[in-house]
Amino acid sequence: MMTTPQNMQILCFGGQDWWYHNRGHVDIQLMRRYARTGRVLYVNSIVMQRPKLSQGRRFVQKLVRKGRSIVRGLRKVEDNFWVYSPVSLPLHHRDWSRALNTAAVKTQVVCAEKLLRLKNPIVWIVCPAACDVALRLRHSRFVYLKTDAYELYPNVETEVVREYDRRLKETADLTLFVSRELYEQEAAECRRAFFLDHGVDYDRFAAPATDGEIAAEMKAVKRPIVGYFGSLDGHTVDYGLIDRLTDLLPDMSFVFIGKVYGDDPAFACKRNVRMLGQKDYEQIPHYGRLFDVAIMPWNQTLWIQRCNPIKLKEYLALGKPVVSTPFNELQSYHDVVYTALTAEDFAQRIREALAEDCPEKIAARRKKVAKCTWDNRAQTVLAQLFGHETQGQGG
């Protein structure tokens, strides 16, 4: 049972938009738990990427989506949990606009704080673009949760984001890392650093399936099913690898659950591919339970080498065989994950995973992540933040 300080107040500048993104992300998972005995104001992600008119329809879609998020105003979405999207401009590269933007966002957030009677809350920041605002707010403690190397993200002002990151690490009472690679490289740059790791909603993903939960869209899909859930974009996912895999394994069905960013990939129209789109977080396990093999076909980039995808633990909690391209965070999971670099090797690992799957392997995968719950992670952070003794680093 997680224990939290009574009446704890948190203002979190999130890395996601509550209304449009996957609510399985680390910041939302932690805030939901802290809201059980405290009060949380979750500020949807401040736009960090430069606007690109050349994106045409995609640019318009992003603009409309952000506008809809803003007009929702301050909303209570769960007990003790409020969500807010302030008006902000993605012009971090211009000094005059940064100053204007900071003043405007701060005014909006302070008004929201007053409406919710938040006084000197713990300020959390996940999106570096909120740096200027967050550092100007009154707070009892300041936490920086670094999930990714955002300076490597496409279409951002690299040097500006690096400066945000540097200031946050030097200022925060506690900087949390979920990537061991980033922790080992940057801990010395922080006022105080801690490797948390990601967690998993274990009970949700490990629960047995019931007939009523079987996704109707999956009932007609031919088995074996090779599945993936999560966002699909060319920055992280190796579209070429998937395209080749679907040709190498024509006897298998490939199912993708998640929002596609940009144009549909070429493999989307193949006969053995099903693109089922984005689903609510609560529905994801219902689809995942019908996978025969789960995959993580990542690009081999510096961004990927410094990441730690939450879906890894979710796949393992489901008990599914996992085949992935290699990345640094997998060093602790070689006993439960198959790795491959080329399409041909990847296809072979999928066949091996299917042939070798058994109840003992399913149990071993689940055991690997059974103690990595979000409740555990949330309690670990509080122990660090309030000075209690901890056992190890994140479990």
ZIRAWO-V380072 format. One record per residue. N is the residue number from 0. RES is the residue in three letters. SS is DSSP state (alpha for helix, beta for strand, coil for the rest). PHI is phi in whole degrees, 0 to 359 (NA if undefined). Layout:
n = (N & N)
res = (RES & RES)
ss = (SS & SS)
phi = (PHI & PHI)
This chain:
n = (0 & 1 & 2 & 3 & 4 & 5 & 6 & 7 & 8 & 9 & 10 & 11 & 12 & 13 & 14 & 15 & 16 & 17 & 18 & 19 & 20 & 21 & 22 & 23 & 24 & 25 & 26 & 27 & 28 & 29 & 30 & 31 & 32 & 33 & 34 & 35 & 36 & 37 & 38 & 39 & 40 & 41 & 42 & 43 & 44 & 45 & 46 & 47 & 48 & 49 & 50 & 51 & 52 & 53 & 54 & 55 & 56 & 57 & 58 & 59 & 60 & 61 & 62 & 63 & 64 & 65 & 66 & 67 & 68 & 69 & 70 & 71 & 72 & 73 & 74 & 75 & 76 & 77 & 78 & 79 & 80 & 81 & 82 & 83 & 84 & 85 & 86 & 87 & 88 & 89 & 90 & 91 & 92 & 93 & 94 & 95 & 96 & 97 & 98 & 99 & 100 & 101 & 102 & 103 & 104 & 105 & 106 & 107 & 108 & 109 & 110 & 111 & 112 & 113 & 114 & 115 & 116 & 117 & 118 & 119 & 120 & 121 & 122 & 123 & 124 & 125 & 126 & 127 & 128 & 129 & 130 & 131 & 132 & 133 & 134 & 135 & 136 & 137 & 138 & 139 & 140 & 141 & 142 & 143 & 144 & 145 & 146 & 147 & 148 & 149 & 150 & 151 & 152 & 153 & 154 & 155 & 156 & 157 & 158 & 159 & 160 & 161 & 162 & 163 & 164 & 165 & 166 & 167 & 168 & 169 & 170 & 171 & 172 & 173 & 174 & 175 & 176 & 177 & 178 & 179 & 180 & 181 & 182 & 183 & 184 & 185 & 186 & 187 & 188 & 189 & 190 & 191 & 192 & 193 & 194 & 195 & 196 & 197 & 198 & 199 & 200 & 201 & 202 & 203 & 204 & 205 & 206 & 207 & 208 & 209 & 210 & 211 & 212 & 213 & 214 & 215 & 216 & 217 & 218 & 219 & 220 & 221 & 222 & 223 & 224 & 225 & 226 & 227 & 228 & 229 & 230 & 231 & 232 & 233 & 234 & 235 & 236 & 237 & 238 & 239 & 240 & 241 & 242 & 243 & 244 & 245 & 246 & 247 & 248 & 249 & 250 & 251 & 252 & 253 & 254 & 255 & 256 & 257 & 258 & 259 & 260 & 261 & 262 & 263 & 264 & 265 & 266 & 267 & 268 & 269 & 270 & 271 & 272 & 273 & 274 & 275 & 276 & 277 & 278 & 279 & 280 & 281 & 282 & 283 & 284 & 285 & 286 & 287 & 288 & 289 & 290 & 291 & 292 & 293 & 294 & 295 & 296 & 297 & 298 & 299 & 300 & 301 & 302 & 303 & 304 & 305 & 306 & 307 & 308 & 309 & 310 & 311 & 312 & 313 & 314 & 315 & 316 & 317 & 318 & 319 & 320 & 321 & 322 & 323 & 324 & 325 & 326 & 327 & 328 & 329 & 330 & 331 & 332 & 333 & 334 & 335 & 336 & 337 & 338 & 339 & 340 & 341 & 342 & 343 & 344 & 345 & 346 & 347 & 348 & 349 & 350 & 351 & 352 & 353 & 354 & 355 & 356 & 357 & 358 & 359 & 360 & 361 & 362 & 363 & 364 & 365 & 366 & 367 & 368 & 369 & 370 & 371 & 372 & 373 & 374 & 375 & 376 & 377 & 378 & 379 & 380 & 381 & 382 & 383 & 384 & 385 & 386 & 387 & 388 & 389 & 390 & 391 & 392 & 393 & 394)
res = (MET & MET & THR & THR & PRO & GLN & ASN & MET & GLN & ILE & LEU & CYS & PHE & GLY & GLY & GLN & ASP & TRP & TRP & TYR & HIS & ASN & ARG & GLY & HIS & VAL & ASP & ILE & GLN & LEU & MET & ARG & ARG & TYR & ALA & ARG & THR & GLY & ARG & VAL & LEU & TYR & VAL & ASN & SER & ILE & VAL & MET & GLN & ARG & PRO & LYS & LEU & SER & GLN & GLY & ARG & ARG & PHE & VAL & GLN & LYS & LEU & VAL & ARG & LYS & GLY & ARG & SER & ILE & VAL & ARG & GLY & LEU & ARG & LYS & VAL & GLU & ASP & ASN & PHE & TRP & VAL & TYR & SER & PRO & VAL & SER & LEU & PRO & LEU & HIS & HIS & ARG & ASP & TRP & SER & ARG & ALA & LEU & ASN & THR & ALA & ALA & VAL & LYS & THR & GLN & VAL & VAL & CYS & ALA & GLU & LYS & LEU & LEU & ARG & LEU & LYS & ASN & PRO & ILE & VAL & TRP & ILE & VAL & CYS & PRO & ALA & ALA & CYS & ASP & VAL & ALA & LEU & ARG & LEU & ARG & HIS & SER & ARG & PHE & VAL & TYR & LEU & LYS & THR & ASP & ALA & TYR & GLU & LEU & TYR & PRO & ASN & VAL & GLU & THR & GLU & VAL & VAL & ARG & GLU & TYR & ASP & ARG & ARG & LEU & LYS & GLU & THR & ALA & ASP & LEU & THR & LEU & PHE & VAL & SER & ARG & GLU & LEU & TYR & GLU & GLN & GLU & ALA & ALA & GLU & CYS & ARG & ARG & ALA & PHE & PHE & LEU & ASP & HIS & GLY & VAL & ASP & TYR & ASP & ARG & PHE & ALA & ALA & PRO & ALA & THR & ASP & GLY & GLU & ILE & ALA & ALA & GLU & MET & LYS & ALA & VAL & LYS & ARG & PRO & ILE & VAL & GLY & TYR & PHE & GLY & SER & LEU & ASP & GLY & HIS & THR & VAL & ASP & TYR & GLY & LEU & ILE & ASP & ARG & LEU & THR & ASP & LEU & LEU & PRO & ASP & MET & SER & PHE & VAL & PHE & ILE & GLY & LYS & VAL & TYR & GLY & ASP & ASP & PRO & ALA & PHE & ALA & CYS & LYS & ARG & ASN & VAL & ARG & MET & LEU & GLY & GLN & LYS & ASP & TYR & GLU & GLN & ILE & PRO & HIS & TYR & GLY & ARG & LEU & PHE & ASP & VAL & ALA & ILE & MET & PRO & TRP & ASN & GLN & THR & LEU & TRP & ILE & GLN & ARG & CYS & ASN & PRO & ILE & LYS & LEU & LYS & GLU & TYR & LEU & ALA & LEU & GLY & LYS & PRO & VAL & VAL & SER & THR & PRO & PHE & ASN & GLU & LEU & GLN & SER & TYR & HIS & ASP & VAL & VAL & TYR & THR & ALA & LEU & THR & ALA & GLU & ASP & PHE & ALA & GLN & ARG & ILE & ARG & GLU & ALA & LEU & ALA & GLU & ASP & CYS & PRO & GLU & LYS & ILE & ALA & ALA & ARG & ARG & LYS & LYS & VAL & ALA & LYS & CYS & THR & TRP & ASP & ASN & ARG & ALA & GLN & THR & VAL & LEU & ALA & GLN & LEU & PHE & GLY & HIS & GLU & THR & GLN & GLY & GLN & GLY & GLY)
ss = (coil & coil & coil & coil & coil & coil & coil & coil & beta & beta & beta & beta & beta & coil & coil & coil & coil & coil & coil & coil & coil & coil & coil & coil & coil & alpha & alpha & alpha & alpha & alpha & alpha & alpha & alpha & alpha & coil & coil & coil & coil & beta & beta & beta & beta & beta & coil & coil & coil & coil & coil & coil & coil & coil & coil & alpha & alpha & alpha & coil & alpha & alpha & alpha & alpha & alpha & alpha & alpha & alpha & alpha & alpha & alpha & alpha & alpha & alpha & alpha & coil & coil & coil & beta & beta & beta & beta & coil & coil & beta & beta & beta & beta & coil & coil & coil & coil & coil & coil & coil & coil & coil & coil & alpha & alpha & alpha & alpha & alpha & alpha & alpha & alpha & alpha & alpha & alpha & alpha & alpha & alpha & alpha & alpha & alpha & alpha & alpha & alpha & alpha & alpha & coil & coil & coil & coil & coil & beta & beta & beta & beta & coil & coil & alpha & alpha & alpha & alpha & alpha & alpha & alpha & coil & coil & coil & coil & coil & coil & beta & beta & beta & beta & beta & beta & coil & coil & coil & alpha & alpha & alpha & coil & coil & coil & coil & coil & alpha & alpha & alpha & alpha & alpha & alpha & alpha & alpha & alpha & alpha & alpha & alpha & alpha & alpha & coil & coil & beta & beta & beta & beta & coil & coil & alpha & alpha & alpha & alpha & alpha & alpha & alpha & alpha & alpha & alpha & coil & coil & coil & beta & beta & beta & coil & coil & coil & coil & beta & coil & alpha & alpha & alpha & alpha & alpha & coil & coil & coil & coil & alpha & alpha & alpha & coil & coil & alpha & alpha & alpha & alpha & coil & coil & coil & coil & coil & beta & beta & beta & beta & beta & coil & coil & beta & coil & coil & coil & coil & beta & coil & alpha & alpha & alpha & alpha & alpha & alpha & alpha & alpha & alpha & alpha & coil & coil & coil & coil & beta & beta & beta & beta & beta & coil & coil & beta & coil & coil & coil & coil & coil & alpha & alpha & alpha & alpha & coil & coil & coil & beta & beta & beta & beta & beta & coil & coil & coil & alpha & alpha & alpha & alpha & alpha & alpha & alpha & alpha & coil & coil & coil & coil & beta & beta & beta & beta & coil & beta & coil & coil & coil & alpha & alpha & alpha & alpha & coil & coil & coil & coil & alpha & alpha & alpha & alpha & alpha & alpha & alpha & alpha & alpha & coil & coil & beta & beta & beta & beta & coil & coil & coil & alpha & alpha & alpha & alpha & alpha & coil & coil & coil & coil & beta & beta & beta & coil & coil & coil & alpha & alpha & alpha & alpha & alpha & alpha & alpha & alpha & alpha & alpha & alpha & alpha & alpha & alpha & coil & coil & alpha & alpha & alpha & alpha & alpha & alpha & alpha & alpha & alpha & alpha & alpha & coil & coil & coil & beta & alpha & alpha & alpha & alpha & alpha & alpha & alpha & alpha & alpha & alpha & alpha & alpha & coil & coil & coil & coil & coil & coil & coil & coil & coil & coil)
phi = (NA & 280 & 248 & 230 & 303 & 295 & 61 & 295 & 242 & 227 & 247 & 245 & 272 & 284 & 262 & 229 & 254 & 309 & 281 & 231 & 255 & 291 & 279 & 275 & 295 & 304 & 294 & 291 & 300 & 293 & 297 & 298 & 285 & 291 & 288 & 296 & 232 & 228 & 231 & 233 & 249 & 258 & 267 & 303 & 312 & 285 & 299 & 247 & 283 & 292 & 290 & 232 & 298 & 294 & 286 & 58 & 302 & 296 & 299 & 296 & 298 & 295 & 296 & 295 & 299 & 295 & 298 & 294 & 294 & 294 & 289 & 293 & 70 & 272 & 235 & 274 & 253 & 209 & 303 & 64 & 227 & 243 & 236 & 215 & 241 & 284 & 286 & 213 & 244 & 276 & 236 & 288 & 274 & 247 & 301 & 296 & 286 & 297 & 296 & 294 & 297 & 300 & 297 & 292 & 293 & 301 & 300 & 296 & 292 & 299 & 297 & 296 & 301 & 295 & 297 & 266 & 59 & 272 & 234 & 48 & 288 & 287 & 265 & 251 & 225 & 247 & 271 & 302 & 297 & 272 & 306 & 301 & 288 & 300 & 289 & 259 & 262 & 291 & 205 & 270 & 213 & 231 & 239 & 249 & 257 & 264 & 262 & 211 & 274 & 298 & 295 & 266 & 287 & 299 & 62 & 245 & 280 & 306 & 291 & 295 & 296 & 298 & 293 & 305 & 299 & 298 & 296 & 295 & 294 & 285 & 262 & 300 & 296 & 209 & 252 & 258 & 242 & 251 & 250 & 296 & 301 & 293 & 301 & 294 & 279 & 239 & 304 & 293 & 275 & 260 & 298 & 204 & 240 & 211 & 273 & 266 & 74 & 276 & 245 & 210 & 279 & 302 & 299 & 292 & 276 & 273 & 296 & 291 & 284 & 237 & 304 & 291 & 265 & 293 & 297 & 302 & 297 & 268 & 297 & 266 & 283 & 292 & 262 & 286 & 251 & 261 & 238 & 215 & 235 & 135 & 297 & 239 & 210 & 292 & 290 & 250 & 264 & 276 & 297 & 297 & 297 & 296 & 303 & 290 & 299 & 294 & 280 & 288 & 236 & 293 & 276 & 246 & 263 & 252 & 243 & 239 & 249 & 155 & 284 & 266 & 263 & 94 & 289 & 300 & 293 & 300 & 289 & 299 & 265 & 285 & 296 & 261 & 240 & 237 & 255 & 260 & 77 & 284 & 238 & 299 & 306 & 295 & 273 & 306 & 300 & 297 & 283 & 299 & 296 & 267 & 290 & 266 & 219 & 253 & 234 & 226 & 269 & 274 & 294 & 266 & 234 & 296 & 302 & 294 & 296 & 255 & 256 & 211 & 295 & 298 & 299 & 303 & 290 & 293 & 302 & 292 & 296 & 292 & 86 & 276 & 297 & 239 & 241 & 219 & 289 & 287 & 205 & 301 & 293 & 283 & 303 & 267 & 233 & 296 & 282 & 232 & 230 & 270 & 238 & 202 & 256 & 269 & 298 & 297 & 293 & 298 & 298 & 295 & 296 & 297 & 295 & 296 & 300 & 295 & 292 & 268 & 297 & 197 & 304 & 295 & 290 & 300 & 296 & 295 & 295 & 294 & 299 & 301 & 240 & 301 & 265 & 268 & 284 & 293 & 300 & 299 & 296 & 298 & 293 & 299 & 296 & 298 & 298 & 291 & 289 & 255 & 83 & 280 & 288 & 234 & 251 & 77 & 239 & 81 & 80)
